[in-house]
Amino acid sequence: MQIKVTVGNDYEPIRNIVRKKKVDVQFCEAECIKIDAENKKVYCRSSVNNNLNGKEEFIVDYDYLIISVGANVNTFNTPGVMENCHFLKEVEDAQKIRRTVIDCFEKASLPTTSDEEKKRILHFAVVGGGPTGVEFAAELHDFVNEDLVKLYPGLKDLVKITLLEAGDHILNMFDKRITAFAEEKFRRGGIDLKTGSMVVKVSDKEISTKELKNGGEISTIPYGMVLWSTGIGTRPVIKDFMKQIGQANRRALATDEWLRVEGCDNIYALGDCATINQRKVMEDISAIFSKADKDNSGTLTVKEFQEVIDDICERYPQVELYLKNKQMRNIVDLLKVPKGEVAKESLELNIEEFKSALSQVDSQMKNLPATAQVAAQQGVYLARCFNRMEECEQNPEGPLRFRGQGRHRFRPFRYKHLGQFAPLGGEETAAQLPGDWVSIGHSSQWLWYSVYASKQVSWRNRALVITDWARRFIFGRDSSQI
């Protein structure tokens, strides 16, 4: 969404969203500066800049706390990044980028600006070849070539966009076919793609890079504006909170599978500021065996295991993934005797054989990516849990507690990957959907339009987005400074 704002697309204030909800929602434009988990207080500071009272501080008491503050940019301690680069984390960042792009063109059009200075001012650099950097470079390229060159025709041949990536390729998380298409499209469209270029310093007018493909040679690139999009870092308020709860050695808040912050009561976290610490099967293998061994015989039959397998798969999703990846038809195929023969219904396993059968299951565990798709699903999940808290208190719907009695109150969070898009400009998009289905081109762009519009939070916002697209097609993008 922020990337679209950089080139003139609409966005909606959060007050318009909460106003329509038929519940009591109080919104404060403020930032959290400290979390006091022991006393259940959140210390806040107004983020409204005015000339009346300055930035006021206040305290909010809570019963339940949901932390969803996102993340900072990761500068990798590169000198000059914070002072000279633009970022793309907030709507305000997008507005600032848009103003800077227009300012660069305005300054370059002045009669007092030399040709050499014009080339520098109109050189836009993007650091980071991930989805954000690639989409921004593509959007900026379209904005310049479809709209700004009409307003500044004498500057068309001076504009340059450079995408810097330390790795060998851009969009490394996508299928190789998408990566190859994107690189070829950028080079063909005039975007200067530099892979193997690690930024080591950013001054007010130049970027210093180490060319990894040329033996570490240092080169400089003059620029007018640079966008830094190379990953995420931890916000100060989260760092302070992690120290309080004994998670100081982590990069994000550790939660359990119910998004509850480990070591805290009634505190939940989701999005880029948190990571789910998935429970390993082998950590609970003895408890699972004991729970399944209902007759306390010291051995586990296939029938006994089948009675709890649904709870195991729900509590430990890596079991189901392991079965799928190994092309096993059912849980019976997983239980093998030491010689490698397929287990029969009458087979009985002792604890050591049971451990051996499940020893490789945890290899399927993967951390969830820091994407909007993950955060959105976590938000929906957590809202449903809170809405059904009283009901599930009486009738728990979660899996068995293998290390305790009864059942968990809720089912654990389960991420469902719905695919990913990479807008490449020129009304072309690359799509990678579940099942290794890859589509590239104009048809994928229309698929992206439909998905993007459907994910808006309100019908009003959908209408704004669709009408903005229509206006752009007919009249071009809005180039006014906001």
MORA-V572330 format. One record per residue. N is the residue number from 1. PSI is psi in whole degrees, -180 to 180 (NA if undefined). OMEGA is omega in radians with two decimals (none if undefined). Layout:
# MORA-V572330
n:psi:omega
N:PSI:OMEGA
N:PSI:OMEGA
This chain:
# MORA-V572330
n:psi:omega
1:-44:-3.12
2:-36:-3.12
3:-38:3.13
4:-34:3.13
5:-31:-3.12
6:-23:-3.14
7:19:2.92
8:7:-3.13
9:161:-3.04
10:159:2.98
11:165:-3.06
12:134:3.10
13:147:-3.10
14:-27:3.12
15:-34:3.08
16:-31:-3.11
17:-50:-3.08
18:-25:-3.13
19:-31:-3.07
20:-12:-3.13
21:137:-3.10
22:43:3.07
23:165:-3.11
24:101:3.13
25:123:3.10
26:121:-3.12
27:133:3.08
28:128:3.07
29:89:-3.05
30:163:3.09
31:146:3.08
32:126:-3.13
33:-16:3.13
34:142:3.06
35:124:3.10
36:92:-3.06
37:-33:-3.09
38:-42:-3.11
39:4:3.12
40:56:3.12
41:145:3.06
42:123:3.13
43:128:-3.03
44:157:3.06
45:131:3.12
46:136:3.10
47:11:3.11
48:117:3.11
49:119:3.07
50:171:-3.09
51:13:-3.08
52:-64:-3.05
53:2:-3.09
54:-154:-3.12
55:109:-3.09
56:149:3.10
57:147:3.14
58:168:-3.09
59:137:3.08
60:123:3.04
61:151:-3.12
62:156:2.93
63:-45:3.04
64:141:-3.13
65:127:3.04
66:120:-3.12
67:121:3.14
68:59:-3.02
69:2:-3.14
70:-153:-3.07
71:162:3.01
72:171:3.01
73:153:3.08
74:109:-3.10
75:-9:-3.09
76:30:3.13
77:29:3.10
78:124:-3.10
79:135:3.02
80:-5:-3.08
81:-50:-3.09
82:-33:-3.08
83:-29:-2.94
84:-9:-3.06
85:156:2.97
86:153:3.12
87:173:-3.08
88:67:3.14
89:-30:-3.09
90:164:3.06
91:-37:3.12
92:-34:3.08
93:-43:-3.13
94:-40:3.11
95:-40:3.14
96:-41:3.11
97:-44:-3.13
98:-44:3.12
99:-40:-3.12
100:-41:3.12
101:-47:3.13
102:-40:3.12
103:-39:3.13
104:-43:3.12
105:-39:3.14
106:-43:-3.14
107:-39:-3.14
108:-23:-3.12
109:-6:3.13
110:143:-3.13
111:-18:-3.12
112:-7:-3.11
113:126:-3.13
114:162:3.14
115:-40:3.13
116:-41:3.13
117:-36:3.09
118:-43:3.13
119:-40:3.13
120:-47:-3.09
121:-35:-3.08
122:17:3.05
123:112:-3.12
124:121:-3.10
125:140:3.08
126:121:-3.13
127:117:-3.14
128:119:-3.10
129:28:3.05
130:-172:-3.11
131:-40:-3.12
132:-50:-3.13
133:-41:-3.13
134:-46:-3.13
135:-40:3.13
136:-45:3.12
137:-40:3.13
138:-44:3.14
139:-42:3.13
140:-40:3.11
141:-44:3.12
142:-42:-3.13
143:-44:-3.12
144:-49:-3.00
145:-22:-3.13
146:-24:-3.02
147:-54:-3.01
148:-32:-3.14
149:-22:3.07
150:-31:3.13
151:-28:-3.13
152:66:-3.04
153:-29:-3.12
154:-8:-3.08
155:1:-3.02
156:-45:-3.05
157:-6:-3.10
158:-14:-3.08
159:137:3.11
160:138:3.08
161:127:-3.13
162:132:3.08
163:119:-3.10
164:129:3.13
165:129:-3.11
166:-28:3.14
167:-178:-3.12
168:-23:-3.08
169:159:3.01
170:164:3.11
171:51:-3.09
172:-24:-3.11
173:-4:3.13
174:169:3.05
175:147:-3.10
176:-29:3.11
177:-38:3.11
178:-44:3.12
179:-48:-3.12
180:-42:3.14
181:-44:-3.12
182:-44:-3.14
183:-43:3.13
184:-41:3.14
185:-43:3.14
186:-46:-3.13
187:-40:3.13
188:-33:-3.11
189:-4:3.08
190:4:3.05
191:125:-3.11
192:107:-3.10
193:118:-3.14
194:101:3.04
195:158:-3.08
196:22:3.14
197:110:-3.14
198:123:3.13
199:126:-3.12
200:-16:3.14
201:145:3.08
202:117:3.06
203:-173:-3.10
204:-15:-3.12
205:-11:-3.07
206:151:3.00
207:129:3.07
208:128:-3.11
209:149:3.01
210:117:-3.11
211:100:-3.05
212:-25:3.14
213:-12:-3.11
214:40:3.07
215:25:3.10
216:21:3.13
217:137:3.13
218:129:3.09
219:161:-3.13
220:146:-3.14
221:115:3.06
222:147:-3.10
223:161:3.02
224:-34:3.07
225:142:3.12
226:133:3.04
227:130:3.14
228:118:-3.13
229:72:-3.01
230:31:3.11
231:-176:-3.05
232:151:3.08
233:177:-3.06
234:135:3.10
235:150:-3.12
236:-40:-3.12
237:-33:3.11
238:-39:3.08
239:-45:3.14
240:-42:-3.13
241:-39:3.13
242:-34:3.07
243:-39:-3.13
244:-38:-3.01
245:12:3.05
246:27:3.09
247:31:-3.00
248:-21:-3.09
249:12:-3.11
250:163:3.10
251:-15:3.13
252:160:3.14
253:130:3.11
254:127:3.08
255:166:3.01
256:-172:-3.07
257:-7:3.08
258:13:3.12
259:18:3.09
260:130:-3.12
261:128:-3.10
262:131:3.13
263:5:-3.11
264:146:3.04
265:134:3.03
266:23:3.05
267:127:-3.11
268:154:-3.14
269:144:3.14
270:166:3.12
271:-158:-3.04
272:-20:-3.09
273:-5:-3.04
274:160:3.04
275:141:-3.11
276:122:3.09
277:91:-3.02
278:139:-3.14
279:134:3.13
280:142:3.10
281:-42:-3.07
282:-20:3.07
283:-27:-3.09
284:14:-2.99
285:-39:3.14
286:-40:3.12
287:-39:3.10
288:-44:-3.14
289:-45:-3.12
290:-40:-3.13
291:-38:-3.12
292:-29:-3.11
293:77:-3.02
294:-29:-3.13
295:4:3.11
296:39:-3.11
297:-12:-3.08
298:-3:3.05
299:158:-3.07
300:122:3.08
301:162:3.10
302:-37:3.14
303:-43:3.12
304:-40:-3.13
305:-39:-3.13
306:-27:-3.13
307:-22:-3.12
308:3:-3.04
309:-35:3.12
310:-41:3.10
311:-38:3.12
312:-46:-3.13
313:-34:3.13
314:-39:-3.13
315:-35:-3.11
316:85:-3.06
317:-18:3.13
318:-22:3.10
319:-47:3.14
320:-39:3.11
321:-39:3.14
322:-45:3.12
323:-42:-3.12
324:-46:-3.10
325:-29:3.11
326:4:3.12
327:44:3.08
328:136:-3.07
329:-39:-3.11
330:-177:-3.05
331:-24:3.13
332:-35:3.13
333:-24:-3.12
334:-33:-3.09
335:109:-3.12
336:147:3.04
337:162:-3.06
338:-32:-3.10
339:-5:3.08
340:6:3.13
341:149:3.14
342:138:-3.10
343:145:3.07
344:166:-3.11
345:-31:-3.09
346:-4:-3.08
347:140:3.05
348:133:-3.12
349:139:2.98
350:180:-3.03
351:-38:-3.12
352:-40:3.10
353:-35:3.11
354:-43:3.09
355:-41:-3.13
356:-38:-3.11
357:-34:-3.08
358:12:-3.00
359:-28:-3.08
360:-1:-3.04
361:-41:-3.06
362:-9:3.11
363:-14:-3.13
364:-3:-3.10
365:132:3.11
366:144:3.05
367:146:3.12
368:144:3.13
369:153:3.11
370:79:-3.10
371:163:3.10
372:-31:-3.14
373:-43:3.10
374:-48:-3.11
375:-40:-3.14
376:-44:3.12
377:-37:3.09
378:-40:3.12
379:-45:3.11
380:-43:3.14
381:-49:-3.07
382:-38:3.10
383:-42:3.12
384:-38:3.11
385:-46:-3.14
386:-38:3.14
387:-26:-3.09
388:18:-3.05
389:-47:-3.11
390:-41:3.13
391:-45:-3.10
392:-16:3.04
393:-38:3.14
394:-38:-3.10
395:84:-3.11
396:140:-3.11
397:-2:-3.07
398:-180:-3.14
399:172:3.09
400:146:2.99
401:103:-3.10
402:-22:3.11
403:18:3.14
404:-159:-3.12
405:153:3.07
406:-157:-3.11
407:159:3.02
408:149:-3.07
409:-43:-3.11
410:161:2.95
411:145:3.11
412:159:3.12
413:135:3.11
414:116:-3.13
415:134:3.09
416:111:-3.11
417:122:-3.08
418:4:-3.11
419:176:-3.14
420:150:-3.12
421:153:3.04
422:93:3.08
423:129:-3.03
424:8:3.12
425:168:3.14
426:31:-3.11
427:35:3.06
428:139:-3.14
429:147:3.02
430:135:3.14
431:134:3.05
432:109:-3.03
433:164:-3.14
434:146:-3.09
435:17:-3.14
436:33:3.11
437:122:-3.09
438:133:3.09
439:136:-3.11
440:133:3.05
441:-159:-3.06
442:-36:3.13
443:-38:3.10
444:-30:3.09
445:-42:3.12
446:-33:3.04
447:-42:3.11
448:-42:3.10
449:-46:-3.09
450:-42:3.12
451:-44:-3.12
452:-45:-3.13
453:-39:-3.10
454:-24:-3.10
455:0:3.10
456:153:-2.99
457:-14:-3.11
458:161:3.08
459:-34:3.10
460:-45:-3.13
461:-38:3.07
462:-43:3.14
463:-40:3.12
464:-44:-3.11
465:-46:-3.10
466:-43:3.11
467:-31:3.09
468:-40:3.06
469:-45:-3.14
470:-42:3.13
471:-39:3.13
472:-42:3.13
473:-37:-3.04
474:-48:-3.00
475:-8:-3.06
476:172:-3.12
477:153:3.07
478:123:-3.11
479:13:3.11
480:154:3.11
481:134:-3.13
482:NA:none
